[in-house]
């Protein structure tokens, strides 16, 4: 197994795509200071999963992205790919050629690809564990690391030997197992606390459920009593309403009768007025005739002797006309008496009609009052029904919560 190819794009000083081939055997990279030799080593460590910027000679991880120069603008992404020939099957994979790619964007997002397939950093670390390759393995050694190994201040030598001996993977698994055990112990402790709290809540909910059951019984009894009270009030209102309705019907019938009588009286009055106009017209005609006769008498005074017989006849006609006038005046007086009597009766009928209307208005006011009381009773009944539905809903919620708690207890 050996490193066969390294591809860099936007990593530190490598702004353009750069391919570095590694053949079997020894490969040396030489050049003056500042040409990027250490950046190649940093890129290998970085693509294999290095997460500490200080080991990459940077203050932050975003500094590995090309920041630009006077002639080139900065890039928004850094990408490094490394190809490893797995000809001896040391890596735990069926591929003979393993390509690992790491990308970092200036927004802070990162990607890991294994043979152009997205994967996790953990998968890459576990694959290279105990193989001698990795971000912290002995396959990549810098001058500073040689000094740390020789001084052995941070137990770097022990870690190097453990990596070489192939026990790092098992130690890491042991640490993960202990971490999982600690997490499990913490989870168990939390479960115990939750069970204690659930038991307390269960006892409280049992008390609440019994109270809710009693409240339901009381509400049912209250609803039954209120329904009985509403029924009693409805019956009393109905019993009071029936005679009022009868009185209203009777008043309506009396009103109709009064109206018919009034119409008849008005018709009689109209007929009397027509007869009076006819009589007045006849009287005016008679008066006109009388004037004419008087004129004729004055004209015929000179010929009195010749027209004496005619005068006698005319006098008889005048007497007849006077009798008719007297008779007409008597008729007029009788008609006026009849009109006065009709007016008196009309006033009496109007007074009785006003009295009947007042009684009808009072009956309507009583009917409206009863209807208002009936509407209030219906509103109270609706409020009671709404409260009962809300109580039932709360009880169902408590029962559902109780079932959930019992299932969690189980």
MOPESUL-V233965 format. One record per helix or strand of 3 or more residues. SS is the DSSP state (h for helix, s for strand). FROM is the first residue (numbers start at 1). LEN is the number of residues. Records with the same first field share a line. If there is no record, write none. Layout:
SS->FROM-LEN  FROM-LEN
//
This chain:
s->2-8  18-4  77-9  97-9  110-5
h->37-11  53-4  61-4  121-8  143-9  156-10  168-132  308-102
//
